[in-house]
Amino acid sequence: MTAATAITTRTARSLLGFRRVLLFGALELGPALIFLLSSARVTTALATERALDFAITLYFPIVVPIVAMVLASGALGGERRDSTLSFLLLKPVNRSTIAAAKIAGAVLAAVAVNTIGAVALGGAHAITTGSSELLLPFLVGAALASTVYAAIFVPFGFLTDRAVVVGLIFVAVFENGVAATLPGMASLSPWRIGFSAFAGLLPATTVQLVPSFALGNVTAGAGGALIKTVAVLALTIAATTWLVRHRDLT
């Protein structure tokens, strides 16, 4: 096993403790359960509209960010606070490898947990309508949004113990407030990167049901979302490498 693989695996395992998975798992299943209870006796068209509403108002803008931010902020921040990061940096491993592996571990953990919600919502819609058309869009969108949040919050969690608090304020005030009312700001919203992939994978008749405020000036499309996600990963790996080289570890 290479050093990068070992660090990635260890990071993902440390972030996915039993109690944390249990708590986040309940959070992930909540939207699907509410959807099933509210859509048991409605038409297929109305059920699809409600599933999209849950995606736009609950899953992508609330569940995905909370899970990814909490998990990722501890990938480096937890080790810095526990004074164990210095021991890792003493090993003969490039700082860029450590940074990339830590981000990869956080991404794996965030994607794994948010996949629960994606499968639950996509599955709940399939049970209600008999169509699995939302399952793949949920899976891809959740994976990309989780990756962006995790990549950003690994270095942010290293910088401050209040990364999650600041992140929640950003999500509540900017992403779900300012960016929703000012479409031109939507491109600065991480969850909309994942949601643009989600929308881009929807059937043509279904994507027409997505309200304009959900995307703002972001173009629906999985390809564009993937490119943005890769760009964020590259920038955050570079930033995290610089931090572990130059910032005080205490």
C-alpha positions as CSV (number, residue, x, y, z in Angstrom):
1,M,0.0,0.0,0.0
2,T,1.4,3.4,-1.0
3,A,1.7,6.3,1.5
4,A,-1.1,8.2,-0.4
5,T,-3.4,5.2,-0.3
6,A,-2.7,4.6,3.4
7,I,-3.3,8.3,4.4
8,T,-6.5,8.4,2.3
9,T,-7.9,5.2,3.8
10,R,-7.0,6.2,7.3
11,T,-8.5,9.7,6.9
12,A,-11.8,8.3,5.5
13,R,-12.1,5.8,8.3
14,S,-11.4,8.3,11.0
15,L,-14.1,10.6,9.7
16,L,-16.7,7.9,9.4
17,G,-17.1,6.9,13.0
18,F,-20.1,4.8,14.0
19,R,-22.0,7.5,15.8
20,R,-21.3,10.0,13.1
21,V,-22.5,7.7,10.3
22,L,-25.6,6.9,12.4
23,L,-26.4,10.6,12.9
24,F,-25.7,11.6,9.3
25,G,-27.5,8.5,8.0
26,A,-30.7,9.6,9.8
27,L,-30.3,13.1,8.3
28,E,-29.8,11.7,4.8
29,L,-32.9,9.5,5.1
30,G,-35.1,12.3,6.3
31,P,-35.9,13.9,3.0
32,A,-36.8,10.6,1.4
33,L,-39.1,9.6,4.2
34,I,-40.9,13.0,4.2
35,F,-41.2,12.7,0.4
36,L,-42.8,9.2,0.6
37,L,-45.3,10.3,3.3
38,S,-46.3,13.4,1.3
39,S,-46.4,11.7,-2.1
40,A,-48.1,8.4,-1.4
41,R,-51.3,9.2,-3.4
42,V,-50.4,11.8,-6.0
43,T,-50.0,11.6,-9.7
44,T,-46.6,10.7,-11.3
45,A,-46.1,14.3,-12.5
46,L,-46.8,15.8,-9.1
47,A,-44.5,13.3,-7.4
48,T,-41.7,14.3,-9.8
49,E,-42.3,18.0,-9.0
50,R,-42.2,17.2,-5.3
51,A,-38.9,15.2,-5.7
52,L,-37.4,18.2,-7.5
53,D,-38.6,20.5,-4.7
54,F,-36.9,18.3,-2.1
55,A,-33.7,18.4,-4.2
56,I,-33.8,22.1,-4.5
57,T,-34.9,23.2,-1.0
58,L,-33.5,20.4,1.2
59,Y,-31.1,17.9,-0.1
60,F,-28.6,19.9,-2.2
61,P,-28.7,23.2,-0.3
62,I,-28.8,21.8,3.3
63,V,-28.0,18.1,3.7
64,V,-25.1,17.8,1.3
65,P,-23.2,20.9,2.6
66,I,-23.7,20.1,6.3
67,V,-22.4,16.6,5.9
68,A,-19.5,17.5,3.7
69,M,-18.4,20.5,5.7
70,V,-18.5,18.7,9.1
71,L,-16.6,15.7,7.8
72,A,-14.0,17.6,5.7
73,S,-13.2,20.2,8.4
74,G,-11.8,17.5,10.6
75,A,-9.6,15.9,8.1
76,L,-6.6,18.1,8.8
77,G,-8.1,20.4,11.5
78,G,-8.7,17.4,13.9
79,E,-5.1,16.3,13.6
80,R,-3.8,19.8,14.1
81,R,-6.0,20.2,17.3
82,D,-4.9,16.8,18.5
83,S,-1.2,17.6,17.8
84,T,-0.9,14.5,15.7
85,L,-0.4,16.2,12.4
86,S,3.3,17.0,13.1
87,F,4.0,13.3,13.4
88,L,2.5,12.7,9.9
89,L,4.6,15.5,8.4
90,L,7.7,14.0,9.9
91,K,7.3,11.0,7.6
92,P,9.3,11.0,4.3
93,V,6.2,11.9,2.2
94,N,5.8,14.9,0.0
95,R,3.6,17.6,1.4
96,S,1.6,17.6,-1.9
97,T,0.9,13.9,-1.5
98,I,-0.3,14.4,2.1
99,A,-2.5,17.3,1.0
100,A,-4.0,15.3,-1.9
101,A,-4.5,12.2,0.2
102,K,-6.2,14.1,3.0
103,I,-8.6,15.8,0.6
104,A,-9.2,12.4,-1.1
105,G,-10.1,10.8,2.2
106,A,-12.5,13.7,3.1
107,V,-14.1,13.5,-0.4
108,L,-14.6,9.7,-0.1
109,A,-16.2,10.1,3.3
110,A,-18.5,12.9,2.2
111,V,-19.5,11.2,-1.0
112,A,-20.2,7.9,0.8
113,V,-22.5,9.5,3.3
114,N,-24.3,11.8,0.8
115,T,-24.8,8.8,-1.5
116,I,-27.2,7.4,1.2
117,G,-29.5,10.4,0.7
118,A,-29.1,10.3,-3.1
119,V,-30.1,6.6,-3.3
120,A,-32.9,7.2,-0.8
121,L,-34.5,10.1,-2.6
122,G,-34.0,8.6,-6.1
123,G,-35.3,5.3,-4.8
124,A,-38.3,6.9,-3.1
125,H,-39.2,8.6,-6.3
126,A,-38.9,5.3,-8.2
127,I,-41.2,3.6,-5.7
128,T,-43.8,6.4,-6.1
129,T,-43.6,6.8,-9.9
130,G,-42.2,3.5,-11.2
131,S,-39.4,5.5,-12.9
132,S,-35.7,5.5,-11.8
133,E,-35.0,8.7,-14.0
134,L,-33.8,10.7,-10.9
135,L,-31.5,8.1,-9.4
136,L,-28.4,8.7,-11.6
137,P,-28.8,12.5,-11.5
138,F,-29.0,12.4,-7.7
139,L,-25.9,10.2,-7.5
140,V,-23.8,12.3,-9.8
141,G,-24.9,15.6,-8.5
142,A,-24.4,14.6,-4.9
143,A,-20.9,13.2,-5.6
144,L,-19.8,16.4,-7.4
145,A,-21.3,18.8,-4.8
146,S,-19.8,16.7,-2.0
147,T,-16.4,16.8,-3.6
148,V,-16.4,20.6,-4.0
149,Y,-17.4,21.2,-0.4
150,A,-15.0,18.6,1.0
151,A,-12.1,20.0,-1.1
152,I,-12.7,23.5,0.2
153,F,-13.2,22.6,3.8
154,V,-10.1,20.5,4.3
155,P,-7.8,23.5,4.2
156,F,-10.4,25.8,5.8
157,G,-10.7,23.4,8.7
158,F,-7.0,23.5,9.1
159,L,-7.1,27.3,9.3
160,T,-9.9,27.7,11.9
161,D,-11.7,25.7,14.5
162,R,-14.9,27.5,13.5
163,A,-14.9,26.3,9.9
164,V,-18.3,24.6,10.1
165,V,-19.9,27.6,11.8
166,V,-18.6,30.0,9.1
167,G,-19.6,27.5,6.4
168,L,-23.1,27.2,7.7
169,I,-23.5,31.0,7.7
170,F,-22.1,31.0,4.1
171,V,-24.6,28.4,3.0
172,A,-27.6,30.0,4.8
173,V,-26.9,33.6,4.0
174,F,-25.1,33.6,0.7
175,E,-25.9,30.4,-1.1
176,N,-29.5,30.0,-0.1
177,G,-30.2,33.7,0.3
178,V,-28.1,36.1,-1.8
179,A,-27.5,33.7,-4.7
180,A,-31.1,32.7,-4.8
181,T,-32.3,36.3,-5.3
182,L,-29.3,37.5,-7.4
183,P,-28.9,34.9,-10.2
184,G,-25.5,36.4,-11.2
185,M,-24.0,35.2,-7.9
186,A,-25.1,31.6,-8.4
187,S,-21.8,30.6,-10.0
188,L,-20.1,31.1,-6.6
189,S,-22.4,28.6,-4.9
190,P,-20.8,25.1,-4.5
191,W,-24.0,23.1,-4.2
192,R,-25.1,24.5,-7.5
193,I,-22.2,22.9,-9.2
194,G,-23.6,19.5,-8.2
195,F,-27.1,20.6,-8.9
196,S,-26.2,21.7,-12.4
197,A,-24.9,18.1,-13.1
198,F,-28.2,16.8,-11.6
199,A,-30.2,19.1,-13.9
200,G,-28.1,18.2,-16.9
201,L,-28.8,14.5,-16.5
202,L,-32.6,14.9,-16.2
203,P,-34.8,14.0,-19.1
204,A,-35.8,17.0,-21.3
205,T,-39.4,17.0,-20.1
206,T,-38.3,16.9,-16.4
207,V,-35.6,19.6,-16.5
208,Q,-38.2,22.1,-17.6
209,L,-39.7,21.8,-14.2
210,V,-36.6,23.1,-12.5
211,P,-37.2,26.7,-11.4
212,S,-34.7,29.4,-12.7
213,F,-33.6,30.5,-9.2
214,A,-32.2,27.0,-8.5
215,L,-29.5,27.4,-11.2
216,G,-29.2,31.2,-11.6
217,N,-26.6,31.9,-14.2
218,V,-25.1,28.3,-13.9
219,T,-25.7,26.3,-17.0
220,A,-27.1,22.8,-16.5
221,G,-24.7,20.1,-17.6
222,A,-22.7,17.3,-16.1
223,G,-19.6,18.0,-18.2
224,G,-19.3,21.6,-17.1
225,A,-19.9,20.6,-13.5
226,L,-17.1,18.0,-13.7
227,I,-14.6,20.5,-15.1
228,K,-15.4,22.9,-12.3
229,T,-15.0,20.2,-9.7
230,V,-11.6,19.2,-11.0
231,A,-10.5,22.8,-11.0
232,V,-11.6,23.2,-7.4
233,L,-9.7,20.0,-6.5
234,A,-6.5,21.3,-8.2
235,L,-6.7,24.7,-6.5
236,T,-7.4,23.3,-3.0
237,I,-4.7,20.7,-3.2
238,A,-2.2,23.5,-4.1
239,A,-3.6,25.6,-1.3
240,T,-3.4,22.8,1.3
241,T,0.1,21.9,0.2
242,W,1.2,25.5,0.9
243,L,-0.6,25.5,4.3
244,V,1.1,22.4,5.6
245,R,4.5,23.7,4.4
246,H,4.3,27.2,5.8
247,R,1.6,27.5,8.5
248,D,2.2,26.8,12.2
249,L,0.9,23.4,13.0
250,T,-0.1,24.2,16.6
